[in-house]
Amino acid sequence: MKKNIIAVIFLLAYCHPVLAIRVTLFLDTPTYIERAKDIVIAKCTSEPEHIIDGGMYDVDIIEVLKGDRPIGPCKVFAVEMMKKGRTYLLANSGGQVGDTDFLATAQVSVVAVASFIDLEKLQHKSLTDQLHMIFSGRLYELHRQLAPLLAEKELLDKAVADRTDNLLVTTMPAQIDQLYRTRAREYKQGEVTYLKFDAKHMEWSRQSDKKGYLYFQEPETRMPKWEFALLPEKEFEALKGKKLRLRFYGMYTPGSGQSIVVSEGQVIAARHTDEPTVAYIMKLDRQENDILFVRYCIVKQPGKSTS
């Protein structure tokens, strides 16, 4: 706990100037122009070594589209990352971070200028047209980058459409008469709070009064050993007598992260990758502060090896 407190204090001290920054949402181009204190085109000349919710960049201003910034070197605090040597459209939301008052913190305040954009031709256009040309150029680049990725995704979606290794199917109706109980506060390993299923541990942490996180990684090895399947049922009784067909999702399933969000009262299935034919059907009975009370039953898929 002491280490955690020290780490939090360090982060607060390091990020203190950033905490007061408000990120403004993008609505439309006219509002974007009205809100911006300065709008410039600049070349990034250096990148920060450490980026925590933004970083300080050195840029060389090439063109001033709005405001009275001088041409030449300028320090910019930006939330979005920039690459050294690349030219960007930058919009200043105003404020102060360190020794700069150029804060590119609003949405769309850092936009890479496409290499085919002729900056000299932009000078003879209205500010709105200048921005639209830069936005369109960047959009074209993104479409070019995304096209092969989307094509690959479509093919891979087809390739795994008949996947079965993430399925658990019971041939007999679910028997839920024998229920077990566990709770997250009962078992701890250092600062990690976890549920215990036989000799297996599943990490849980509190998100809010009625919600928490279940993690794919097991506490001991930090390996992604747990997989989860969501169920529409709210009570065990609704599962009684049913043949179950559960599709499990792991840490490396597309769209997954480090954990899933679960709520008090939810019914969810989990399995450990060391025993993929055994599932724990859990009812998250109630959550009291940092304690999660769980009832569960065990279902098995016969006819397959667990190795």
N, C-alpha and C positions, 0 to 999 in steps of 0.2 A: 504493500500500500504506500509506503514511504517513497519508493521509486516512482510510483504513478503520480504522486503529488508533485514530486520534483519535476517530472516530465511535463505536467500540466502547467506548472509555474513557468518553466522554460518557454513553452509554446506561447503562453500569454504574454510574456515579456518580449518574445521575438516578434509576435504578430500584433502587438498593441496598437500601432498606428492603423492597421487594417480593419480592426474591429468596428470602427465608426463609419466605415464605408458602406453606402447603400447602393446595391446594384439595381439600376433602372431598367425596366423591361422595355423592349422595342415594340412600338405600336405601329408606326408608319413613318415614311420618309419626312414629311413635313414636320411632324412632332420631333423626330430625331434631329432635324436641323435647328428647330427652335430651342431645344434643350441644351444642345452642345455649346459650350463656351468657345471652343476652338475646334476646327476641323482641318487637319493637315495631311499631306502625303509625306512620308518620311522613310528613310532606309535605316533598318536596325543595324547598329554597329557593335553591340555587345549584349550578351545574355547573362542573367544572374546565375550564380552557382547554386543557390537554394531558392526553390519556389514553394511557398506555403500560402495558398489562397491569393496568389499574385506575386509579382516580382518587379524589381526596378531595372529598367532598360535604358541604355544609351542609344539615341537615334540621331539621325542627321535630317533635319527638315528640308525637303526639296521644294514643296509647294504649299502655300497657305490658301486654303479654300474659304475659311471663315476665321475671323479673329485677327489679332495684330501680333502674332508670334513672329519673331525674326527668323529668317532663313539661317540654318546652321545647327550646331549641336544643341541637344535638349535631353533632359532626363524625363522619362515617362514611367509612371507606375501603371502596369497593365494586369488585368485578371487573366486574360487569354495569353497563351504563350506566343512568342515571336521567335523567329529564327534569324541569326546573324546573317547579314547580306541580303535579306529579302526586303522588298519595299511594301509598305502598308498604308492604308487609310486609317488615320487615328482620330478619334473624337474625344475631346476633353470634357468630362462631366463637372470639373471644378473640385475644389477641396485641397487638402494638403496631406502628403505622406512624405516624411523625411524632409528633404530639401527641394522637393518638386511640388508644383501646383498643377501639373498636367496628369490627370487621373483618367485613364482609359478603362473605366470600370462598368459602363453601361453595356447592355447587350448590343452586339454589332458595332462596338467601338474600336475593334481591331479587325480589319479586313485585309487580307493579302491582296495586293494589286497584281492581276494577271500580267504575265510577261509581254503579251501582245497589245496591251493598252498603251496607246501613244499619249503620253502626258502633255505634250505640246498642243495636241488637238483639243484636249480637255479645257484649256485656258479660254477658249472662245465660246464655251457653253455655260448655261446657267448652272448654279450650284446643284439644283435638283437633278439636272441631266448628267452632271459630272458624277454624282453619287450613283445614279442608276446605271451608268456605264461600268463603274467599278464593281458594283454589286453583281451585275450581269456577267462580267468577266469572271469573277470568282465563282459564281454559280455554274458557269460553263466548265471551269476546272473541276469542280466537285462532281459534276455529272460524269466527266471523263474518268475520274478516279473511281467512282462508285460503280460504273457500268460493268466492268469485268468482275467485281466482287459480287454484285447482285446476280450475275449470270452463274458464277460459281456456287453461290448460295442456293439458287434454284435447282441446280444439278445435285447438290449434296442433300437437299431436302428430299428429292426423289430417291436418292441412294439409301436413306435411312427410313423411308416410309414403311418398310416391312420389318423394322427392327423388333426383336423379341427379347433380347437380353435384359431390357429394362422393364419387362412385364413379370408380374407374379399373378398366377391364375390358380384359384382353388377349385378342385373338382367336387368337393363336398361342401354343403352349406356351412357357413361360419358358426362356430360354437363360441358363444360369448358368456357362458355361465361361469367360467373360471376367470375372475378378474384379479389383477395385481395392482398394487399401489406404489407409487414412488413420488418423491418431491425434490425440487431442485436445491433446496437449502440443506438437505440432509447429508449430501455428499459433496465434499469440496477437495480440490487439489490446488494448493496455493491460493491464487486469487480467482481461479476458474470455478464457476458454479455449474453443476451438471446433474442430469438425471441418470439413474443407474438402471440398466436392464441386464440382469444376470451379471456377468463380468464386464459388460460393455458400458461405456460412459458417453453421454450425449450432452454437449455444452448448451447451456441456455443462459440468456441474459435479459434483463428487463428493458423494455423500450418506454412504456408508459404504464398507467395504472392497470390497464386491461390487456396490454399487448407485450410481446417479447420476441426474442430471436432464438431460433434453433439453428445450430451451425453444422455445416457439412463435415468439417474437420473434427476428428475426435481429439479430446484434450491431451492425451498422453503423447501421441505421435505427430499431431498436427497434420495428419494425412486425411484426405477427403474420403472418409470411410462410410459416412452416412448418406442415405438417399431418402427422399420424401415423396409421398403421393398424397395429393389433396382429395378429400372425400366430401361429397355434398351433404351427407348425413350429419345431423347434430347430436344424435344419441346412439348409444350402443344398440338399443332395442331395434332401431331401424335397420341394423345390419344382420340381425339374427335370422338364420335360415337362408341367407343369400349366398350365392356363389360369387366370389370376389374376382374382379379383374383390375389389378392395380398397375398403373404405369408410373414408374419411379423416375425422379429427376435428381441428378447429382450436381456437384459443384461445377463440372465442366459441361453441363447441358447448356445449349445456347440460351442466353437470357438470364442465367443464374449468376449469383454473386457468392459471397462468403457465407450467407445465411438466408433463411426465409423468415418472414414475419408471421407470427401466429397470435391468435386472440383467445381470450378466455371463453370457454364453451365450445371450442372448435374440436372436431374429430379429424385426426390426421394419421396416416400410416408412415412408418419408417422401417428401413431395413439396413443392415450392416453388410458391407460388400464382402466380408469374410463368410457370411451366411446368406446369400442372396435369395434362398428359397424360404426364409423365415421373415415374417413381417410382424411388427408390433403395432397394433391398432390402438392409438392413444386418444383418450378423451381428456382435454385440458380443463379439468373441473373448475378450478378457480385460481386466481392470482391475487395474492395479498402482499403488496409491496414487492419485496425481492424473493418471495416464495411462490413457486408454482406447484400446485397439487395435481397429480395425474393418476388416472386409472388406465389400465391397458390390458389387452388380451393378446394372445399369440396365435397367429395363423401360419400354416405351412403349405407349401406347394409340393405335393408328392411327386415321385418319379424322376427327380433330377438330383444330381450330385451337388452338394454345397461347396465343392472345391473349386 
